[in-house]
Amino acid sequence: MQAVGHWPDLAARLLSETGIDVGLTQKGGLYLSRSPETFAQRARDLATVKSRFPGDYHFDMLDNAEIRKRVPHIGPEVVGGSYSPYDGQANPLRLLHALHRAYLQRRGRVLSTGGVSDIAVKDGKYILETAAGQVVARRIVLAAGLGNAHLGAMLGAEIPVKPVRGQILVTERMPPMFDIAIEQVRQTEDGTLMIGGSWEEVGLDVATTFDVTRRIAEDALHFFPALKAVRVMRSWAALRIITPDAAPIYEEVAPGAFLVTCHSGVSLAAVHMRDTAGWIAEGAIPAAMSDFDRRRFLL
Ligand SMILES: Cc1cc2nc3c(=O)[nH]c(=O)nc-3n(C[C@H](O)[C@H](O)[C@H](O)COP(=O)(O)OP(=O)(O)OC[C@H]3O[C@@H](n4cnc5c(N)ncnc54)[C@H](O)[C@@H]3O)c2cc1C
C-alpha cells in the first residue's frame, strides 16, 4: 500500500532525471475468475487482506454485467472478478532502463563481469571478489535475486529463496482494449498484450512448455473471446524469486550486510528507492520492519 502511494513520485522523478517515461497508470485493476469456486476463494482471500490491514481497505467482487460496463470485451461465460482501486501498472523494461540510467548519472558504477564469487570480512570491512578485482566496502546489499542463496552462504546466512517459473504469451500490437490493469491479460502502452502466467516449481528450468502455454491461451479466450483473432508473437518463461510466504525479506544478516529480496520488485520499487535505500545509508533497518526478517519462518 505504501508503494502504491509512492509510485507517482517515483515515475515523476525518473522522468525528470532520466527522460524515461515508465508508463505508470493507476486506474485500478481486475482479477478475473473462471469458476464460481475460484471467485469465492478470491473473495475470501481479499476479505482476509482487508481484515488484517490496519486502515481503510477497499475491494469489490463484480459479476459479469458489472465487469462488462468497464471492460466490454469480457467473455459471456466469465463468472466475475475482483476489482481493486489500488492496482496499476508500469512498463518494467523502461523501469529497469531508467533506474540504470539514474544510477550511472549519480556516478554509480556497474561491474558486469560475472558477479561476486567470494566474500571475506577483514577489519570490519567486506572484501568482494569479482573478475574485475576486489571491491572493499563497509556495507553491502545482497540483492542478487536467486543468487542471494549463494551469497548468503558465504556469510553463514541461510537465505530461503526458491525459483518459481512463470510462462507468458506476448501478442502482436493491438489498439487499446482496456483502460484498467487486468491480472491475466495486460496491455502495455505500445499495444502488446502480455497474457499469463503460470506458477511452476521446476527448479532453474526456463523452458516454455506446450501444456502450460495452451492452458494460458484457453483461459485468455475464455476471458476475452475476441482474442481468437489476435496473433501470438512469442512466449517466454522466467523465474520468480519466492520466499516461503512469498513476501519480501529485509534484514541485516551480518553486521553491515543487508538482505533485500522480494517477488514484486516492480511494485515495490517505489518503497525500495524512497525508504529501503535510506535504511541502508543510515546503517539499520527500522524496528517497524522487523516483521520482514527471516525469524518469521522459524515460528
Ligand atoms: C513471470 C513473472 C511475472 C512477474 N510479475 C511481476 C509483477 O506483476 N509485478 C512485480 O512487481 N514483479 C513481477 N515479477 C518479478 C520481477 O520482475 C523481478 O523479477 C523480481 O522483483 C526480482 O528482482 P530482483 O532484482 O530481486 O532479482 P533479479 O531480477 O533476478 O536480479 C538479480 C541480479 O543479481 C545478479 N546476480 C546474481 N548472482 C550474483 C552474484 N553472485 N554477484 C552479483 N550479482 C549477481 C543477477 O545477474 C541479476 O542481474 C515477475 C516475475 C516473473 C518471472
The ligand as a MOL file (V3000), in Angstrom:
LIG
                    3D

  0  0  0     0  0            999 V3000
M  V30 BEGIN CTAB
M  V30 COUNTS 53 58 0 0 0
M  V30 BEGIN ATOM
M  V30 1 C 6.5130 -14.3210 -14.8980 0
M  V30 2 C 6.8690 -13.2220 -13.9300 0
M  V30 3 C 5.9110 -12.2630 -13.6150 0
M  V30 4 C 6.2180 -11.2320 -12.7500 0
M  V30 5 N 5.2580 -10.3050 -12.4620 0
M  V30 6 C 5.5420 -9.2780 -11.6530 0
M  V30 7 C 4.5670 -8.2900 -11.3560 0
M  V30 8 O 3.4340 -8.3370 -11.8450 0
M  V30 9 N 4.8960 -7.2750 -10.5210 0
M  V30 10 C 6.1330 -7.2020 -9.9490 0
M  V30 11 O 6.3770 -6.2590 -9.2020 0
M  V30 12 N 7.0880 -8.1170 -10.1960 0
M  V30 13 C 6.8290 -9.1560 -11.0310 0
M  V30 14 N 7.7810 -10.1130 -11.2670 0
M  V30 15 C 9.0710 -10.0460 -10.5350 0
M  V30 16 C 10.0580 -9.0040 -11.0510 0
M  V30 17 O 10.0470 -8.9690 -12.4340 0
M  V30 18 C 11.5300 -9.2960 -10.6240 0
M  V30 19 O 11.9480 -10.4440 -11.2770 0
M  V30 20 C 11.7140 -9.5480 -9.1630 0
M  V30 21 O 11.3270 -8.4410 -8.4210 0
M  V30 22 C 13.1940 -9.9180 -8.8110 0
M  V30 23 O 14.0310 -8.8320 -8.9360 0
M  V30 24 P 15.4910 -8.8820 -8.3080 0
M  V30 25 O 16.1540 -7.6150 -8.7370 0
M  V30 26 O 15.4350 -9.2110 -6.8520 0
M  V30 27 O 16.1840 -10.1360 -8.9750 0
M  V30 28 P 16.7570 -10.2980 -10.4350 0
M  V30 29 O 15.9460 -9.5410 -11.4180 0
M  V30 30 O 16.9300 -11.7680 -10.6400 0
M  V30 31 O 18.1690 -9.5840 -10.3610 0
M  V30 32 C 19.2240 -10.1380 -9.6060 0
M  V30 33 C 20.5320 -9.7310 -10.2630 0
M  V30 34 O 21.5940 -10.2000 -9.4500 0
M  V30 35 C 22.6040 -10.7280 -10.3020 0
M  V30 36 N 23.4140 -11.6960 -9.5460 0
M  V30 37 C 23.1460 -12.9950 -9.2920 0
M  V30 38 N 24.1640 -13.5660 -8.6060 0
M  V30 39 C 25.0860 -12.5950 -8.3960 0
M  V30 40 C 26.3530 -12.5510 -7.7450 0
M  V30 41 N 26.8990 -13.6330 -7.1510 0
M  V30 42 N 27.0250 -11.3770 -7.7330 0
M  V30 43 C 26.4940 -10.2620 -8.3120 0
M  V30 44 N 25.2990 -10.2430 -8.9590 0
M  V30 45 C 24.6180 -11.3930 -9.0020 0
M  V30 46 C 21.8510 -11.3270 -11.4610 0
M  V30 47 O 22.6990 -11.4490 -12.5900 0
M  V30 48 C 20.7330 -10.3020 -11.6600 0
M  V30 49 O 21.1520 -9.2760 -12.5230 0
M  V30 50 C 7.5120 -11.1570 -12.1510 0
M  V30 51 C 8.4770 -12.1160 -12.4670 0
M  V30 52 C 8.1680 -13.1340 -13.3470 0
M  V30 53 C 9.2360 -14.1520 -13.6500 0
M  V30 END ATOM
M  V30 BEGIN BOND
M  V30 1 1 1 2
M  V30 2 1 2 3
M  V30 3 2 2 52
M  V30 4 2 3 4
M  V30 5 1 4 5
M  V30 6 1 4 50
M  V30 7 2 5 6
M  V30 8 1 6 7
M  V30 9 1 6 13
M  V30 10 2 7 8
M  V30 11 1 7 9
M  V30 12 1 9 10
M  V30 13 2 10 11
M  V30 14 1 10 12
M  V30 15 2 12 13
M  V30 16 1 13 14
M  V30 17 1 14 15
M  V30 18 1 14 50
M  V30 19 1 15 16
M  V30 20 1 16 17
M  V30 21 1 16 18
M  V30 22 1 18 19
M  V30 23 1 18 20
M  V30 24 1 20 21
M  V30 25 1 20 22
M  V30 26 1 22 23
M  V30 27 1 23 24
M  V30 28 2 24 25
M  V30 29 1 24 26
M  V30 30 1 24 27
M  V30 31 1 27 28
M  V30 32 2 28 29
M  V30 33 1 28 30
M  V30 34 1 28 31
M  V30 35 1 31 32
M  V30 36 1 32 33
M  V30 37 1 33 34
M  V30 38 1 33 48
M  V30 39 1 34 35
M  V30 40 1 35 36
M  V30 41 1 35 46
M  V30 42 1 36 37
M  V30 43 1 36 45
M  V30 44 2 37 38
M  V30 45 1 38 39
M  V30 46 1 39 40
M  V30 47 2 39 45
M  V30 48 1 40 41
M  V30 49 2 40 42
M  V30 50 1 42 43
M  V30 51 2 43 44
M  V30 52 1 44 45
M  V30 53 1 46 47
M  V30 54 1 46 48
M  V30 55 1 48 49
M  V30 56 2 50 51
M  V30 57 1 51 52
M  V30 58 1 52 53
M  V30 END BOND
M  V30 END CTAB
M  END
